[in-house]
Amino acid sequence: MKLRLDNVHKSFAERKVLTGLNLEVNSGEVVSFIGSSGSGKTTLLRCVNLLEPVDAGSIFLDDDEISQVGRDPDPIRRRIGIVFQSFNLFPHMSVRRNITLALTEVLNKPTQEANAMAHSLLKRFNLDEKFDAYPDQLSGGQQQRVAIVRALAMNPEVLLLDEITSALDPELVGEVLDVVRELKGSGITMLIATHEMSFAREISDRVCFLDSGQIAEQGSPEQIFTNPNDDRTKQFLRRVQAVGKT
C-alpha cells in the first residue's frame, strides 16, 4: 500500500489551508504531522479520508486516484479509517453497537460474527468489561479508545488520527496513547496530527512540520527535534518548548 498526495490545494472561502502539499507514505509507516493551529494538519487528514474534496491536485492510494470528482467515498473509507478528537460515538447506542454498526450494515457481517470481533478488539485494549456500556458511562479516555476500536473493526489499511488527545484531561492522555503504541508495528499505516511532541518523537517513523499549508520540513524524529534545518521549524519548536510541550 502506498498513499500519495500530489500538489494538493484546499481553501475554505478566501482562506487557503493546503497550498500545493506533496507527500508519500509507505505501507506500515507511522507519520506524525506537527505545526501551529491552522497549519493544515486536520484538513490534510480530512482530504485523505475524502471528507473534504480537494480544490486542485490529486490523492492516490496504490496508484488509484481516489480524489476524482464523483468518486464513491465509501469503498475508500473502508480502507482508510479516521478517528476524531471529539470521539463521535453514537450516544444512544452501546459500545457493542457503536463498533458493530458498520460491520453489520456496511460489510453485511452476521451479528454474531460482528459481536465476536467487537469483543476481541475490546479485550485487546482492556475494554471488554465495557461491552454493554453506553458512552455516557465511560471516561473521555475510554470513549476515545472505543472510537479507535470502532475504526479498527473495519480492518483499515490506513488509520488517520486527528488530535485524538486534545479533548482529554491530562491524566487520560496516556491510556489513549498506549493504544497507538500497541498498534505501531502491527502493519497498519498511521497518519497522526498531534500537539503531543514527545509522543510524536517516540512513535513516528517520520515527522512532518506543516506551515502555511505545506510540509516545510520532514525527517526522522531525531533529526526534526534535535537538528531541524528550516527556520520555521526551529521557531515552532522553540515556542513549544517554552510552554513545556516537548
Buried (B, 14 or more C-beta within 10 A) or exposed (E): BEBBBBEBBBBEEEEBBBBBBEBEBEEBBBBBBBBBEEBBBBBBBBBBBBBBEBBBBBBBBEEEEBBEEEBEBEEBBBBBBBBBBEBEBEEEBBBBBBBBBBBBEEBEBEEEEBBEBBBEBBEEBEBBEBBEBBBEEBEBBBBBBBBBBBBBBBEBBBBBBBBBBEBBEEEBBEBBBBBBEEBBEEEBBBBBBBBBBEBBBBBBBBBBBBBBBBBBBBBBBEBBBEEBEBEBBBEBBEEBEEEEEB
